[in-house]
Amino acid sequence: MNKTLSLSIFMVCACLFFSACIQDTDFDQAEDIALTPVVELDLIYFNLEANRFFDTINSTPILTVRDTTEIRFLDDSTIQESLKRAEFYFKFTNSIPRSFQVDFQFLSELNDTTYVAETSVLQGTLVTPVITEFTENVEGDDILLLTQANKVVVSVTIPSSNENLEGTLNLKSKTTYFLEY
């Protein structure tokens, strides 16, 4: 019986071996494979109270408020070579009864400007805050300039301010990086 079982297993294996499909494999096609990951990261967020735009000690308006954020993701050489496109999404919620000009200045390690984006934020009210959304797409030659940046300076400019101004300007933003390896 043991001999019969061995012979049966041998016959099944032989049948499978001779009936298997074999296809020519072109290993040069492996070079045509591209990985295209998409990476989403939070970029900048803030809540600016209206009183930030007025100096109560000197009784003078402060028309521009600035903040700097480091961008550590872009300082990697592999990322710099693989980045094909970047999309910046900014969402402002404004309950201050003033419009704003917002400038985004991307700077290199030596503080040279590598890329600039700007937008306007619509006026809101305490009762009815207004949402302003802005998307900036960066691709082509501008990607090389963007990858030279290691920080972004946000400048928020208000046309006028006084000590009675109330409300908040809120910013939430994210960046989507489109890579290709």
C-alpha positions, 0 to 999 in steps of 0.5 A: 500500500505504501508503494501505491501511495508513493506512485500516486503522488509521483504521478500527480506531481508529474502531471502538474509539472508537464501541464504547468503554464510557462510564460516568457518573463521580461525582467527589463520591465521592472525598470518601468515601474514607478511608485507614486505615493501621496503624502498629506501633512499639516502645514500652518495653523493659528488663531489670531485675536483682533487685539493682536493688531493693536498695541495698547501700550503705545495706542498704535495699530499693528498692521502686519503680524508675521509667523515663521514655520519650519518645513522639515519634510523638504530638506531630504535630498530623496524627497527633493528629487522625487517631488513632482507636485505640491498642493497647499490648501488654506482655510481661513475663518474670519470673524473680524470685520476687516479683510486681510492680505496674507502672504506666504514667503518660502525661504531657504536656509540663508533666508533667500526667497524661493517661492511666494504665494498670496491670497485675500481673506474676506471680511467677517463678523462676530455673528457670521464668520466668513470662510475663505479657502485658497489652494496653491498648486506648485509644479514644473520649474516652481517645484525646484524652487519650492524644494530649496525652502526650509521655512515659510513666513506667513504675513497677515496684513490688515488695512486698519485696526483700533483698540475696539476691534473684536473677533478672530482670524483662524487658519488651518492648512495642509500640504499634499506632496505628490512623489514619484520614485 
